[in-house]
Amino acid sequence: MDKIVITGGARLKGEVRISGAKNAALPIMAATLLTDKECIIDNVPNLHDVSTMARILRALGGRVSFSDKNNRLIILNKNLTSSDAPYEMVSTMRASICVLGPLLGRLGEATVSVPGGCVIGNRPIDLHLHGLRKLGADIKIEHGYVAAKAVKRLKGREIYLGGPFGSSVLATANVMMAAALARGETIIENAACEPEICDLAHFLNSMGANIHGIGSHVLSIKGVNKLHGAKYRIIPDRIEAGTFIIAGAITKGEVRIKNANPQHLMAVVNKVRQAGSRVDVKGRDICVRGGRQVLPTDVTTLSYPGFPTDLQAQMMSLLTLTRGISVITEKVYPDRFMHVAELNRMGSDVHLEKGSAIVKGVKNLSGAPIMASDLRASAALILAGLVAEGITEVRRVYHLDRGYDKLEQKFSLLGADIKRVKE
Ligand code: UD1
């Protein structure tokens, strides 16, 4: 298994180009199941979760090819030979659940393994099931699988999709995809309005769907009889861009983040500025100049346009180095603090109190062998390693490979002393 070895201390300097958004690519790949025509998707990041989704589409009978040279996926789901998404694949990636809606929409049936919990906490799928049932699907949970069937064509309805933590990104995606081929109009209230959901809706419209209200909390989907193929370009990955913004700040570097969408990152830009760094937006580029001191800042994660939970761990790495106390509150996944114990092994002073992390700033972090617990935690530990004294070894980097495209190469080009080592 690989590990990432970092010698801390380098100030990052230079330009970095942001890849396409993983969380847009995965549901868009699932959406191609809605048509028997070819879809061409550009700006797809080359990472493990994308390969997993490609394997699932192939298992269903699809043809998928990916060119690393121009990050283009070509997908043809002409004759689907199966409607079953098996446990072996779904268990490695929760986003596989988003094949449920399109399979139901196109074939009238789907069997998808129930994704289990994961280290960031309990991750129920009740809202997905509620929405699809409202459209007319009969859904049972049997032997660890969601078995969904629609005896007649799905029928548009008014659906409220809110849970105890607000809207759900992938439940909105699932219901929107199923509704695209339903009879009549579906209204989703309390829909997620994350940029990745907007991207999916735009992709569906480019296939001939009729979706309005994109970017708001109320989506109208007028079902159509058939969807056609499409050529589409995925939006830039705001979580990758945010990781590099924080990297510039934490290393007191000067980093120009190219090909981002700054509009998607205003909550992050605002917090990093409050934490003492200079952040300038120049067209599609974001320029970060790390401040001499990191200032204590309180952060609360919320659904979009709030501060994203997927950047909470990385922001915590930055806030470990202030001269005061910051409070980080998780409102999306209250248990998403697995990185705290590892950061504390590097010398930070963070303790947990009822869904919040109290981060007392320390002067320095010190390099240590550490274990990544999940995708975004891995990135946070790498950020900490970039400024820690001495050597940090991050193990279990397969988490990182799930969701970041060539992260260590990109850091290395910015001047970090970072390498991947085979163990
Ligand atoms: C997506 C993202 C993930 C991000 C998350 C929140 C993808 C592939 N993943 O995950 O990176 O961290 O959004 O921005 O896009 N919930 C329920 N019932 C449900 C579904 C969700 O109660 O049926 C709860 C969850 O436990 C959580 C909250 O709703 O507390 C938000 O989760 P959700 O938006 O569904 O996350 P995902 O779509 O799975």
Residues whose N, C-alpha, C, O or C-beta is under 5 A from the ligand:
A	BS01	UD1	N23 A95 N122 R123 P124 I125 D126 L127 H128 G163 P164 F165 S167 S168 V169 L170 A171 T309 D310 V332 Y333
